[in-house]
Amino acid sequence: MYGLIGKMTAHPGKRDELIAILSEGIRDMPGCQIYIVATDPSDPDAIWITEVWQTKEHHQASLQLPAVRDAITRGRPLIAGMGPYTETIPVAGHGVRRAG
Amino acid sequence: MYGLIGKMTAHPGKRDELIAILSEGIRDMPGCQIYIVATDPSDPDAIWITEVWQTKEHHQASLQLPAVRDAITRGRPLIAGMGPYTETIPVAGHGVRRAG
C-alpha cells in the first residue's frame, strides 16, 4: 500500500475551479483505492488531498493517464503552492463508499 | 461532510501498539465513511490519520462509543504528541473498498 497526504494552495478565488478539474482527473485510475479532496475552513484557498494506492507504481503510472495529464495541464496555472506533502504507508482503516 | 487529517506521534517504539489499539477502536462507528491509518517512512514514530464523516456530530458522538473510549484510555499513554491537525470539508473523491 502507498499513500499520500498533501495540501495544495490555489491562487485566490481559484480553489473551486481547481477542485472541479481534479475531480474529473481522478476518475478511473487503476490501483487507486481512495482519493479524497477536501477544503479547509481555516484557509479559503487550501485543498487537502488524501490518496491510497495499491502500490507506489500504480500512483506513478497514473500520472501518464490522459485524463490525469490533462488535469495537471489545466490545473497547474491555478496552483499557488504545494505542501506540506507526506508519503505514507496505509496500514489500517476502512473506506466503505464514495466520499463525495 | 466533515473530515479530519492529523498526525499523531507515539513514544519511541510504541507506534505499532498504538496503531493496533486505534484499529480496534474504529470498528462500527456510525456515520464514519472513511478512516485511514498510515505510517510515515520519514518518521518511525508518526501516525497519519484521515477521517471522513457524514457530519461533525457523528464524529463527536463517536467519542462516546465504548470501543472508542476504551481505545482512547489505552492509547493515550502511548502518545507523545498530536498535530498538525486540520478539520476539513470533504467535497469530492472516491473510496472504493477497505483501505487495509
N, CA and C atoms of all chains as a GROMACS GRO file, in nm:
protein
  600
    1MET      N    1   0.084  -0.120   0.000
    1MET     CA    2   0.000   0.000   0.000
    1MET      C    3   0.088   0.124   0.000
    2TYR      N    4   0.040   0.226  -0.066
    2TYR     CA    5   0.114   0.352  -0.078
    2TYR      C    6   0.014   0.465  -0.061
    3GLY      N    7   0.052   0.567   0.016
    3GLY     CA    8  -0.040   0.677   0.039
    3GLY      C    9   0.026   0.811   0.025
    4LEU      N   10  -0.056   0.910   0.006
    4LEU     CA   11  -0.011   1.049   0.002
    4LEU      C   12  -0.112   1.133   0.078
    5ILE      N   13  -0.060   1.228   0.157
    5ILE     CA   14  -0.144   1.328   0.222
    5ILE      C   15  -0.078   1.462   0.192
    6GLY      N   16  -0.153   1.551   0.129
    6GLY     CA   17  -0.088   1.676   0.091
    6GLY      C   18  -0.184   1.793   0.088
    7LYS      N   19  -0.125   1.911   0.098
    7LYS     CA   20  -0.201   2.036   0.087
    7LYS      C   21  -0.158   2.107  -0.040
    8MET      N   22  -0.256   2.163  -0.106
    8MET     CA   23  -0.232   2.240  -0.227
    8MET      C   24  -0.299   2.375  -0.203
    9THR      N   25  -0.234   2.482  -0.243
    9THR     CA   26  -0.294   2.614  -0.225
    9THR      C   27  -0.320   2.676  -0.361
   10ALA      N   28  -0.446   2.712  -0.384
   10ALA     CA   29  -0.485   2.771  -0.512
   10ALA      C   30  -0.460   2.922  -0.508
   11HIS      N   31  -0.446   2.979  -0.626
   11HIS     CA   32  -0.446   3.125  -0.633
   11HIS      C   33  -0.582   3.175  -0.583
   12PRO      N   34  -0.584   3.294  -0.520
   12PRO     CA   35  -0.709   3.344  -0.462
   12PRO      C   36  -0.827   3.335  -0.559
   13GLY      N   37  -0.935   3.275  -0.511
   13GLY     CA   38  -1.056   3.266  -0.591
   13GLY      C   39  -1.059   3.150  -0.689
   14LYS      N   40  -0.951   3.072  -0.696
   14LYS     CA   41  -0.943   2.965  -0.796
   14LYS      C   42  -0.962   2.825  -0.737
   15ARG      N   43  -0.983   2.817  -0.604
   15ARG     CA   44  -0.990   2.686  -0.540
   15ARG      C   45  -1.096   2.595  -0.601
   16ASP      N   46  -1.218   2.645  -0.617
   16ASP     CA   47  -1.325   2.557  -0.662
   16ASP      C   48  -1.307   2.513  -0.807
   17GLU      N   49  -1.249   2.602  -0.887
   17GLU     CA   50  -1.218   2.565  -1.026
   17GLU      C   51  -1.113   2.453  -1.028
   18LEU      N   52  -1.014   2.466  -0.939
   18LEU     CA   53  -0.910   2.363  -0.930
   18LEU      C   54  -0.969   2.230  -0.881
   19ILE      N   55  -1.059   2.235  -0.785
   19ILE     CA   56  -1.124   2.113  -0.736
   19ILE      C   57  -1.204   2.046  -0.847
   20ALA      N   58  -1.273   2.125  -0.928
   20ALA     CA   59  -1.352   2.067  -1.037
   20ALA      C   60  -1.261   1.994  -1.136
   21ILE      N   61  -1.146   2.053  -1.166
   21ILE     CA   62  -1.052   1.989  -1.258
   21ILE      C   63  -0.996   1.860  -1.198
   22LEU      N   64  -0.957   1.867  -1.069
   22LEU     CA   65  -0.906   1.748  -1.000
   22LEU      C   66  -1.010   1.637  -1.001
   23SER      N   67  -1.133   1.671  -0.975
   23SER     CA   68  -1.239   1.571  -0.961
   23SER      C   69  -1.263   1.497  -1.091
   24GLU      N   70  -1.248   1.568  -1.203
   24GLU     CA   71  -1.260   1.499  -1.332
   24GLU      C   72  -1.140   1.408  -1.355
   25GLY      N   73  -1.022   1.456  -1.317
   25GLY     CA   74  -0.900   1.383  -1.349
   25GLY      C   75  -0.884   1.252  -1.276
   26ILE      N   76  -0.950   1.238  -1.160
   26ILE     CA   77  -0.925   1.121  -1.075
   26ILE      C   78  -1.017   1.004  -1.102
   27ARG      N   79  -1.104   1.015  -1.201
   27ARG     CA   80  -1.192   0.902  -1.233
   27ARG      C   81  -1.111   0.792  -1.298
   28ASP      N   82  -1.143   0.669  -1.262
   28ASP     CA   83  -1.088   0.553  -1.335
   28ASP      C   84  -0.936   0.547  -1.335
   29MET      N   85  -0.875   0.561  -1.218
   29MET     CA   86  -0.730   0.546  -1.208
   29MET      C   87  -0.702   0.406  -1.153
   30PRO      N   88  -0.641   0.317  -1.235
   30PRO     CA   89  -0.615   0.180  -1.187
   30PRO      C   90  -0.529   0.180  -1.060
   31GLY      N   91  -0.568   0.100  -0.962
   31GLY     CA   92  -0.491   0.087  -0.839
   31GLY      C   93  -0.518   0.193  -0.736
   32CYS      N   94  -0.605   0.290  -0.768
   32CYS     CA   95  -0.638   0.394  -0.670
   32CYS      C   96  -0.754   0.346  -0.585
   33GLN      N   97  -0.729   0.329  -0.456
   33GLN     CA   98  -0.835   0.276  -0.370
   33GLN      C   99  -0.916   0.387  -0.304
   34ILE      N  100  -0.850   0.492  -0.265
   34ILE     CA  101  -0.921   0.605  -0.204
   34ILE      C  102  -0.854   0.734  -0.250
   35TYR      N  103  -0.938   0.832  -0.284
   35TYR     CA  104  -0.888   0.964  -0.322
   35TYR      C  105  -0.989   1.064  -0.267
   36ILE      N  106  -0.946   1.140  -0.167
   36ILE     CA  107  -1.037   1.234  -0.101
   36ILE      C  108  -0.987   1.376  -0.125
   37VAL      N  109  -1.074   1.460  -0.175
   37VAL     CA  110  -1.044   1.601  -0.194
   37VAL      C  111  -1.127   1.679  -0.093
   38ALA      N  112  -1.060   1.764  -0.013
   38ALA     CA  113  -1.130   1.836   0.094
   38ALA      C  114  -1.088   1.981   0.098
   39THR      N  115  -1.181   2.066   0.136
   39THR     CA  116  -1.147   2.206   0.159
   39THR      C  117  -1.115   2.225   0.308
   40ASP      N  118  -1.070   2.346   0.340
   40ASP     CA  119  -1.017   2.376   0.474
   40ASP      C  120  -1.088   2.502   0.526
   41PRO      N  121  -1.173   2.486   0.629
   41PRO     CA  122  -1.248   2.602   0.678
   41PRO      C  123  -1.158   2.716   0.725
   42SER      N  124  -1.031   2.684   0.757
   42SER     CA  125  -0.941   2.787   0.810
   42SER      C  126  -0.861   2.856   0.699
   43ASP      N  127  -0.876   2.812   0.574
   43ASP     CA  128  -0.794   2.868   0.465
   43ASP      C  129  -0.873   2.857   0.335
   44PRO      N  130  -0.931   2.967   0.286
   44PRO     CA  131  -1.022   2.959   0.170
   44PRO      C  132  -0.954   2.919   0.040
   45ASP      N  133  -0.820   2.918   0.038
   45ASP     CA  134  -0.750   2.880  -0.085
   45ASP      C  135  -0.693   2.739  -0.079
   46ALA      N  136  -0.708   2.671   0.033
   46ALA     CA  137  -0.642   2.541   0.053
   46ALA      C  138  -0.728   2.424   0.005
   47ILE      N  139  -0.659   2.320  -0.043
   47ILE     CA  140  -0.720   2.192  -0.078
   47ILE      C  141  -0.634   2.084  -0.013
   48TRP      N  142  -0.697   1.993   0.060
   48TRP     CA  143  -0.627   1.879   0.119
   48TRP      C  144  -0.662   1.753   0.041
   49ILE      N  145  -0.561   1.675   0.009
   49ILE     CA  146  -0.582   1.553  -0.067
   49ILE      C  147  -0.524   1.435   0.010
   50THR      N  148  -0.604   1.329   0.024
   50THR     CA  149  -0.555   1.204   0.082
   50THR      C  150  -0.575   1.093  -0.020
   51GLU      N  151  -0.468   1.021  -0.050
   51GLU     CA  152  -0.473   0.916  -0.152
   51GLU      C  153  -0.426   0.783  -0.094
   52VAL      N  154  -0.493   0.675  -0.133
   52VAL     CA  155  -0.448   0.539  -0.100
   52VAL      C  156  -0.441   0.460  -0.230
   53TRP      N  157  -0.322   0.406  -0.256
   53TRP     CA  158  -0.296   0.330  -0.379
   53TRP      C  159  -0.252   0.189  -0.343
   54GLN      N  160  -0.278   0.095  -0.434
   54GLN     CA  161  -0.231  -0.042  -0.412
   54GLN      C  162  -0.080  -0.045  -0.400
   55THR      N  163  -0.011   0.028  -0.488
   55THR     CA  164   0.136   0.035  -0.486
   55THR      C  165   0.179   0.174  -0.532
   56LYS      N  166   0.305   0.208  -0.500
   56LYS     CA  167   0.362   0.334  -0.548
   56LYS      C  168   0.365   0.337  -0.701
   57GLU      N  169   0.386   0.220  -0.761
   57GLU     CA  170   0.393   0.213  -0.907
   57GLU      C  171   0.258   0.249  -0.971
   58HIS      N  172   0.148   0.208  -0.906
   58HIS     CA  173   0.017   0.247  -0.959
   58HIS      C  174   0.003   0.399  -0.958
   59HIS      N  175   0.050   0.462  -0.850
   59HIS     CA  176   0.041   0.608  -0.845
   59HIS      C  177   0.125   0.670  -0.956
   60GLN      N  178   0.247   0.622  -0.971
   60GLN     CA  179   0.334   0.679  -1.073
   60GLN      C  180   0.276   0.660  -1.213
   61ALA      N  181   0.218   0.542  -1.237
   61ALA     CA  182   0.160   0.515  -1.369
   61ALA      C  183   0.041   0.608  -1.396
   62SER      N  184  -0.030   0.644  -1.290
   62SER     CA  185  -0.150   0.729  -1.308
   62SER      C  186  -0.113   0.864  -1.368
   63LEU      N  187   0.010   0.908  -1.342
   63LEU     CA  188   0.050   1.040  -1.390
   63LEU      C  189   0.062   1.045  -1.542
   64GLN      N  190   0.062   0.926  -1.605
   64GLN     CA  191   0.069   0.920  -1.751
   64GLN      C  192  -0.069   0.902  -1.815
   65LEU      N  193  -0.172   0.884  -1.733
   65LEU     CA  194  -0.306   0.867  -1.791
   65LEU      C  195  -0.350   0.997  -1.860
   66PRO      N  196  -0.412   0.985  -1.977
   66PRO     CA  197  -0.452   1.108  -2.048
   66PRO      C  198  -0.538   1.202  -1.964
   67ALA      N  199  -0.634   1.149  -1.886
   67ALA     CA  200  -0.721   1.235  -1.805
   67ALA      C  201  -0.642   1.306  -1.695
   68VAL      N  202  -0.543   1.237  -1.641
   68VAL     CA  203  -0.463   1.297  -1.534
   68VAL      C  204  -0.368   1.401  -1.593
   69ARG      N  205  -0.307   1.369  -1.707
   69ARG     CA  206  -0.218   1.466  -1.772
   69ARG      C  207  -0.295   1.592  -1.809
   70ASP      N  208  -0.415   1.573  -1.856
   70ASP     CA  209  -0.499   1.688  -1.892
   70ASP      C  210  -0.532   1.771  -1.768
   71ALA      N  211  -0.564   1.702  -1.657
   71ALA     CA  212  -0.596   1.774  -1.533
   71ALA      C  213  -0.475   1.852  -1.483
   72ILE      N  214  -0.357   1.792  -1.492
   72ILE     CA  215  -0.236   1.861  -1.448
   72ILE      C  216  -0.212   1.985  -1.534
   73THR      N  217  -0.228   1.969  -1.665
   73THR     CA  218  -0.206   2.082  -1.756
   73THR      C  219  -0.302   2.197  -1.725
   74ARG      N  220  -0.429   2.160  -1.703
   74ARG     CA  221  -0.528   2.267  -1.680
   74ARG      C  222  -0.522   2.322  -1.538
   75GLY      N  223  -0.481   2.235  -1.443
   75GLY     CA  224  -0.482   2.277  -1.304
   75GLY      C  225  -0.359   2.358  -1.264
   76ARG      N  226  -0.244   2.328  -1.325
   76ARG     CA  227  -0.118   2.389  -1.281
   76ARG      C  228  -0.124   2.542  -1.271
   77PRO      N  229  -0.183   2.613  -1.371
   77PRO     CA  230  -0.184   2.760  -1.360
   77PRO      C  231  -0.266   2.813  -1.243
   78LEU      N  232  -0.350   2.727  -1.186
   78LEU     CA  233  -0.436   2.771  -1.075
   78LEU      C  234  -0.371   2.749  -0.939
   79ILE      N  235  -0.256   2.679  -0.938
   79ILE     CA  236  -0.191   2.640  -0.812
   79ILE      C  237  -0.086   2.743  -0.772
   80ALA      N  238  -0.102   2.797  -0.649
   80ALA     CA  239  -0.004   2.894  -0.598
   80ALA      C  240   0.109   2.823  -0.525
   81GLY      N  241   0.079   2.706  -0.463
   81GLY     CA  242   0.184   2.637  -0.389
   81GLY      C  243   0.143   2.497  -0.350
   82MET      N  244   0.243   2.415  -0.322
   82MET     CA  245   0.220   2.277  -0.280
   82MET      C  246   0.288   2.255  -0.144
   83GLY      N  247   0.221   2.177  -0.060
   83GLY     CA  248   0.285   2.136   0.065
   83GLY      C  249   0.224   2.202   0.186
   84PRO      N  250   0.243   2.138   0.303
   84PRO     CA  251   0.320   2.015   0.322
   84PRO      C  252   0.260   1.894   0.249
   85TYR      N  253   0.349   1.797   0.225
   85TYR     CA  254   0.315   1.682   0.141
   85TYR      C  255   0.388   1.562   0.200
   86THR      N  256   0.316   1.456   0.234
   86THR     CA  257   0.378   1.343   0.302
   86THR      C  258   0.345   1.214   0.232
   87GLU      N  259   0.446   1.134   0.204
   87GLU     CA  260   0.422   0.996   0.158
   87GLU      C  261   0.392   0.911   0.280
   88THR      N  262   0.295   0.821   0.269
   88THR     CA  263   0.260   0.736   0.382
   88THR      C  264   0.250   0.590   0.338
   89ILE      N  265   0.238   0.504   0.438
   89ILE     CA  266   0.207   0.363   0.415
   89ILE      C  267   0.077   0.334   0.490
   90PRO      N  268  -0.036   0.330   0.419
   90PRO     CA  269  -0.162   0.298   0.486
   90PRO      C  270  -0.157   0.157   0.543
   91VAL      N  271  -0.193   0.144   0.670
   91VAL     CA  272  -0.178   0.014   0.736
   91VAL      C  273  -0.309  -0.038   0.796
   92ALA      N  274  -0.408   0.048   0.812
   92ALA     CA  275  -0.533   0.003   0.872
   92ALA      C  276  -0.640   0.104   0.837
   93GLY      N  277  -0.766   0.062   0.862
   93GLY     CA  278  -0.873   0.156   0.841
   93GLY      C  279  -0.987   0.095   0.764
   94HIS      N  280  -1.082   0.179   0.733
   94HIS     CA  281  -1.189   0.133   0.646
   94HIS      C  282  -1.238   0.248   0.561
   95GLY      N  283  -1.284   0.213   0.442
   95GLY     CA  284  -1.339   0.311   0.350
   95GLY      C  285  -1.453   0.242   0.281
   96VAL      N  286  -1.572   0.285   0.308
   96VAL     CA  287  -1.685   0.200   0.274
   96VAL      C  288  -1.765   0.242   0.152
   97ARG      N  289  -1.758   0.367   0.116
   97ARG     CA  290  -1.834   0.407  -0.004
   97ARG      C  291  -1.781   0.540  -0.053
   98ARG      N  292  -1.840   0.588  -0.156
   98ARG     CA  293  -1.793   0.715  -0.215
   98ARG      C  294  -1.786   0.823  -0.108
   99ALA      N  295  -1.680   0.902  -0.116
   99ALA     CA  296  -1.661   1.009  -0.018
   99ALA      C  297  -1.729   1.138  -0.060
  100GLY      N  298  -1.780   1.145  -0.180
  100GLY     CA  299  -1.846   1.270  -0.220
  100GLY      C  300  -1.877   1.268  -0.367
  101MET      N  301  -2.068   1.686   0.507
  101MET     CA  302  -1.947   1.605   0.524
  101MET      C  303  -1.851   1.678   0.617
  102TYR      N  304  -1.779   1.599   0.694
  102TYR     CA  305  -1.683   1.654   0.790
  102TYR      C  306  -1.558   1.566   0.785
  103GLY      N  307  -1.442   1.628   0.785
  103GLY     CA  308  -1.320   1.550   0.777
  103GLY      C  309  -1.214   1.595   0.875
  104LEU      N  310  -1.122   1.507   0.900
  104LEU     CA  311  -1.006   1.537   0.983
  104LEU      C  312  -0.883   1.476   0.917
  105ILE      N  313  -0.774   1.552   0.918
  105ILE     CA  314  -0.644   1.499   0.875
  105ILE      C  315  -0.546   1.536   0.984
  106GLY      N  316  -0.482   1.437   1.043
  106GLY     CA  317  -0.394   1.470   1.154
  106GLY      C  318  -0.278   1.376   1.170
  107LYS      N  319  -0.177   1.426   1.238
  107LYS     CA  320  -0.058   1.347   1.269
  107LYS      C  321  -0.052   1.325   1.420
  108MET      N  322  -0.018   1.205   1.457
  108MET     CA  323  -0.003   1.168   1.596
  108MET      C  324   0.138   1.110   1.609
  109THR      N  325   0.207   1.145   1.714
  109THR     CA  326   0.342   1.091   1.734
  109THR      C  327   0.343   1.004   1.858
  110ALA      N  328   0.384   0.879   1.839
  110ALA     CA  329   0.390   0.784   1.951
  110ALA      C  330   0.522   0.799   2.025
  111HIS      N  331   0.523   0.756   2.149
  111HIS     CA  332   0.651   0.746   2.219
  111HIS      C  333   0.736   0.644   2.143
  112PRO      N  334   0.869   0.662   2.146
  112PRO     CA  335   0.957   0.572   2.069
  112PRO      C  336   0.926   0.425   2.093
  113GLY      N  337   0.911   0.351   1.985
  113GLY     CA  338   0.885   0.208   1.993
  113GLY      C  339   0.740   0.169   2.017
  114LYS      N  340   0.652   0.267   2.032
  114LYS     CA  341   0.512   0.238   2.068
  114LYS      C  342   0.415   0.257   1.951
  115ARG      N  343   0.467   0.294   1.834
  115ARG     CA  344   0.378   0.324   1.722
  115ARG      C  345   0.287   0.209   1.685
  116ASP      N  346   0.341   0.090   1.670
  116ASP     CA  347   0.260  -0.022   1.622
  116ASP      C  348   0.158  -0.067   1.726
  117GLU      N  349   0.194  -0.056   1.852
  117GLU     CA  350   0.098  -0.086   1.958
  117GLU      C  351  -0.019   0.014   1.954
  118LEU      N  352   0.016   0.140   1.931
  118LEU     CA  353  -0.088   0.244   1.921
  118LEU      C  354  -0.177   0.220   1.800
  119ILE      N  355  -0.119   0.181   1.688
  119ILE     CA  356  -0.198   0.152   1.568
  119ILE      C  357  -0.293   0.035   1.593
  120ALA      N  358  -0.246  -0.067   1.664
  120ALA     CA  359  -0.332  -0.183   1.691
  120ALA      C  360  -0.453  -0.141   1.776
  121ILE      N  361  -0.430  -0.054   1.873
  121ILE     CA  362  -0.540  -0.006   1.959
  121ILE      C  363  -0.638   0.078   1.877
  122LEU      N  364  -0.583   0.169   1.795
  122LEU     CA  365  -0.669   0.252   1.710
  122LEU      C  366  -0.754   0.167   1.617
  123SER      N  367  -0.693   0.064   1.561
  123SER     CA  368  -0.762  -0.018   1.461
  123SER      C  369  -0.878  -0.094   1.521
  124GLU      N  370  -0.864  -0.134   1.647
  124GLU     CA  371  -0.978  -0.198   1.715
  124GLU      C  372  -1.087  -0.095   1.743
  125GLY      N  373  -1.046   0.024   1.784
  125GLY     CA  374  -1.143   0.125   1.828
  125GLY      C  375  -1.231   0.178   1.719
  126ILE      N  376  -1.185   0.172   1.593
  126ILE     CA  377  -1.259   0.239   1.486
  126ILE      C  378  -1.361   0.151   1.416
  127ARG      N  379  -1.378   0.028   1.463
  127ARG     CA  380  -1.480  -0.056   1.401
  127ARG      C  381  -1.619  -0.006   1.438
  128ASP      N  382  -1.711  -0.013   1.340
  128ASP     CA  383  -1.852   0.010   1.370
  128ASP      C  384  -1.880   0.146   1.431
  129MET      N  385  -1.826   0.253   1.370
  129MET     CA  386  -1.859   0.387   1.416
  129MET      C  387  -1.965   0.446   1.323
  130PRO      N  388  -2.087   0.470   1.374
  130PRO     CA  389  -2.194   0.522   1.287
  130PRO      C  390  -2.154   0.656   1.224
  131GLY      N  391  -2.178   0.667   1.094
  131GLY     CA  392  -2.151   0.792   1.023
  131GLY      C  393  -2.008   0.807   0.976
  132CYS      N  394  -1.922   0.711   1.008
  132CYS     CA  395  -1.782   0.718   0.963
  132CYS      C  396  -1.771   0.654   0.826
  133GLN      N  397  -1.736   0.733   0.725
  133GLN     CA  398  -1.732   0.680   0.590
  133GLN      C  399  -1.593   0.629   0.553
  134ILE      N  400  -1.492   0.701   0.595
  134ILE     CA  401  -1.355   0.657   0.567
  134ILE      C  402  -1.269   0.688   0.689
  135TYR      N  403  -1.183   0.595   0.725
  135TYR     CA  404  -1.088   0.614   0.834
  135TYR      C  405  -0.960   0.542   0.793
  136ILE      N  406  -0.856   0.620   0.764
  136ILE     CA  407  -0.730   0.562   0.715
  136ILE      C  408  -0.620   0.588   0.817
  137VAL      N  409  -0.555   0.483   0.858
  137VAL     CA  410  -0.441   0.493   0.948
  137VAL      C  411  -0.316   0.459   0.867
  138ALA      N  412  -0.216   0.548   0.869
  138ALA     CA  413  -0.097   0.528   0.787
  138ALA      C  414   0.029   0.560   0.866
  139THR      N  415   0.134   0.488   0.833
  139THR     CA  416   0.265   0.520   0.891
  139THR      C  417   0.340   0.613   0.795
  140ASP      N  418   0.455   0.660   0.840
  140ASP     CA  419   0.530   0.765   0.771
  140ASP      C  420   0.675   0.718   0.755
  141PRO      N  421   0.716   0.687   0.631
  141PRO     CA  422   0.852   0.636   0.612
  141PRO      C  423   0.960   0.731   0.663
  142SER      N  424   0.925   0.859   0.676
  142SER     CA  425   1.027   0.956   0.718
  142SER      C  426   1.031   0.976   0.869
  143ASP      N  427   0.939   0.912   0.942
  143ASP     CA  428   0.933   0.932   1.087
  143ASP      C  429   0.880   0.804   1.153
  144PRO      N  430   0.966   0.725   1.215
  144PRO     CA  431   0.924   0.594   1.266
  144PRO      C  432   0.824   0.599   1.382
  145ASP      N  433   0.801   0.718   1.438
  145ASP     CA  434   0.705   0.730   1.549
  145ASP      C  435   0.573   0.791   1.504
  146ALA      N  436   0.562   0.831   1.378
  146ALA     CA  437   0.445   0.907   1.333
  146ALA      C  438   0.333   0.817   1.283
  147ILE      N  439   0.211   0.863   1.305
  147ILE     CA  440   0.090   0.801   1.251
  147ILE      C  441   0.007   0.913   1.188
  148TRP      N  442  -0.034   0.893   1.064
  148TRP     CA  443  -0.121   0.989   0.996
  148TRP      C  444  -0.262   0.930   0.987
  149ILE      N  445  -0.360   1.012   1.021
  149ILE     CA  446  -0.499   0.966   1.018
  149ILE      C  447  -0.581   1.060   0.929
  150THR      N  448  -0.659   1.000   0.839
  150THR     CA  449  -0.754   1.076   0.757
  150THR      C  450  -0.893   1.019   0.782
  151GLU      N  451  -0.985   1.106   0.819
  151GLU     CA  452  -1.122   1.062   0.851
  151GLU      C  453  -1.223   1.138   0.765
  152VAL      N  454  -1.327   1.067   0.722
  152VAL     CA  455  -1.441   1.130   0.655
  152VAL      C  456  -1.567   1.084   0.727
  153TRP      N  457  -1.644   1.181   0.772
  153TRP     CA  458  -1.767   1.156   0.847
  153TRP      C  459  -1.886   1.219   0.774
  154GLN      N  460  -2.005   1.160   0.794
  154GLN     CA  461  -2.124   1.220   0.735
  154GLN      C  462  -2.144   1.361   0.788
  155THR      N  463  -2.126   1.378   0.920
  155THR     CA  464  -2.140   1.511   0.981
  155THR      C  465  -2.042   1.522   1.098
  156LYS      N  466  -2.017   1.646   1.141
  156LYS     CA  467  -1.932   1.669   1.258
  156LYS      C  468  -1.994   1.604   1.382
  157GLU      N  469  -2.127   1.603   1.386
  157GLU     CA  470  -2.196   1.545   1.501
  157GLU      C  471  -2.171   1.394   1.511
  158HIS      N  472  -2.164   1.327   1.396
  158HIS     CA  473  -2.131   1.184   1.400
  158HIS      C  474  -1.992   1.164   1.461
  159HIS      N  475  -1.897   1.248   1.422
  159HIS     CA  476  -1.763   1.235   1.480
  159HIS      C  477  -1.768   1.257   1.630
  160GLN      N  478  -1.835   1.363   1.672
  160GLN     CA  479  -1.840   1.393   1.817
  160GLN      C  480  -1.907   1.280   1.893
  161ALA      N  481  -2.015   1.225   1.837
  161ALA     CA  482  -2.085   1.116   1.904
  161ALA      C  483  -1.996   0.992   1.916
  162SER      N  484  -1.908   0.973   1.818
  162SER     CA  485  -1.822   0.854   1.821
  162SER      C  486  -1.732   0.852   1.944
  163LEU      N  487  -1.698   0.970   1.993
  163LEU     CA  488  -1.607   0.978   2.108
  163LEU      C  489  -1.669   0.922   2.235
  164GLN      N  490  -1.800   0.901   2.230
  164GLN     CA  491  -1.868   0.842   2.347
  164GLN      C  492  -1.892   0.692   2.332
  165LEU      N  493  -1.859   0.635   2.217
  165LEU     CA  494  -1.879   0.491   2.200
  165LEU      C  495  -1.785   0.415   2.293
  166PRO      N  496  -1.834   0.308   2.355
  166PRO     CA  497  -1.748   0.233   2.448
  166PRO      C  498  -1.615   0.189   2.386
  167ALA      N  499  -1.618   0.140   2.261
  167ALA     CA  500  -1.494   0.092   2.200
  167ALA      C  501  -1.395   0.207   2.177
  168VAL      N  502  -1.449   0.324   2.145
  168VAL     CA  503  -1.362   0.439   2.120
  168VAL      C  504  -1.308   0.493   2.253
  169ARG      N  505  -1.394   0.500   2.354
  169ARG     CA  506  -1.347   0.545   2.486
  169ARG      C  507  -1.238   0.452   2.539
  170ASP      N  508  -1.257   0.323   2.518
  170ASP     CA  509  -1.157   0.227   2.561
  170ASP      C  510  -1.026   0.247   2.486
  171ALA      N  511  -1.035   0.271   2.354
  171ALA     CA  512  -0.914   0.292   2.274
  171ALA      C  513  -0.842   0.419   2.320
  172ILE      N  514  -0.918   0.523   2.351
  172ILE     CA  515  -0.855   0.649   2.397
  172ILE      C  516  -0.784   0.625   2.531
  173THR      N  517  -0.850   0.551   2.620
  173THR     CA  518  -0.790   0.526   2.751
  173THR      C  519  -0.660   0.446   2.738
  174ARG      N  520  -0.663   0.344   2.652
  174ARG     CA  521  -0.544   0.260   2.638
  174ARG      C  522  -0.436   0.325   2.552
  175GLY      N  523  -0.480   0.408   2.455
  175GLY     CA  524  -0.384   0.467   2.363
  175GLY      C  525  -0.314   0.591   2.418
  176ARG      N  526  -0.382   0.667   2.502
  176ARG     CA  527  -0.328   0.796   2.546
  176ARG      C  528  -0.186   0.787   2.603
  177PRO      N  529  -0.156   0.686   2.688
  177PRO     CA  530  -0.020   0.680   2.745
  177PRO      C  531   0.089   0.655   2.641
  178LEU      N  532   0.048   0.610   2.521
  178LEU     CA  533   0.147   0.580   2.416
  178LEU      C  534   0.174   0.700   2.327
  179ILE      N  535   0.095   0.807   2.343
  179ILE     CA  536   0.103   0.924   2.253
  179ILE      C  537   0.197   1.029   2.311
  180ALA      N  538   0.298   1.066   2.231
  180ALA     CA  539   0.392   1.171   2.274
  180ALA      C  540   0.343   1.309   2.232
  181GLY      N  541   0.269   1.316   2.120
  181GLY     CA  542   0.224   1.446   2.074
  181GLY      C  543   0.121   1.434   1.964
  182MET      N  544   0.042   1.541   1.948
  182MET     CA  545  -0.061   1.547   1.844
  182MET      C  546  -0.033   1.668   1.756
  183GLY      N  547  -0.056   1.650   1.624
  183GLY     CA  548  -0.051   1.765   1.536
  183GLY      C  549   0.069   1.760   1.442
  184PRO      N  550   0.057   1.831   1.329
  184PRO     CA  551  -0.055   1.918   1.293
  184PRO      C  552  -0.185   1.840   1.273
  185TYR      N  553  -0.296   1.912   1.285
  185TYR     CA  554  -0.429   1.853   1.288
  185TYR      C  555  -0.524   1.953   1.219
  186THR      N  556  -0.593   1.909   1.115
  186THR     CA  557  -0.674   2.001   1.036
  186THR      C  558  -0.815   1.947   1.021
  187GLU      N  559  -0.914   2.030   1.051
  187GLU     CA  560  -1.052   1.996   1.016
  187GLU      C  561  -1.072   2.028   0.869
  188THR      N  562  -1.143   1.941   0.798
  188THR     CA  563  -1.167   1.965   0.655
  188THR      C  564  -1.315   1.946   0.622
  189ILE      N  565  -1.347   1.984   0.499
  189ILE     CA  566  -1.479   1.955   0.443
  189ILE      C  567  -1.455   1.874   0.316
  190PRO      N  568  -1.472   1.740   0.323
  190PRO     CA  569  -1.454   1.659   0.201
  190PRO      C  570  -1.557   1.698   0.097
  191VAL      N  571  -1.510   1.722  -0.024
  191VAL     CA  572  -1.601   1.771  -0.128
  191VAL      C  573  -1.603   1.683  -0.253
  192ALA      N  574  -1.504   1.597  -0.270
  192ALA     CA  575  -1.501   1.513  -0.389
  192ALA      C  576  -1.409   1.396  -0.363
  193GLY      N  577  -1.418   1.298  -0.454
  193GLY     CA  578  -1.326   1.186  -0.441
  193GLY      C  579  -1.396   1.054  -0.455
  194HIS      N  580  -1.319   0.949  -0.431
  194HIS     CA  581  -1.382   0.818  -0.427
  194HIS      C  582  -1.308   0.731  -0.327
  195GLY      N  583  -1.383   0.639  -0.269
  195GLY     CA  584  -1.326   0.543  -0.175
  195GLY      C  585  -1.400   0.415  -0.199
  196VAL      N  586  -1.329   0.318  -0.249
  196VAL     CA  587  -1.399   0.206  -0.308
  196VAL      C  588  -1.402   0.078  -0.225
  197ARG      N  589  -1.303   0.062  -0.138
  197ARG     CA  590  -1.308  -0.060  -0.058
  197ARG      C  591  -1.218  -0.041   0.063
  198ARG      N  592  -1.206  -0.144   0.142
  198ARG     CA  593  -1.124  -0.136   0.262
  198ARG      C  594  -0.984  -0.086   0.229
  199ALA      N  595  -0.934   0.002   0.315
  199ALA     CA  596  -0.801   0.058   0.291
  199ALA      C  597  -0.692  -0.029   0.351
  200GLY      N  598  -0.727  -0.127   0.428
  200GLY     CA  599  -0.621  -0.210   0.487
  200GLY      C  600  -0.681  -0.311   0.580
   0.00000   0.00000   0.00000
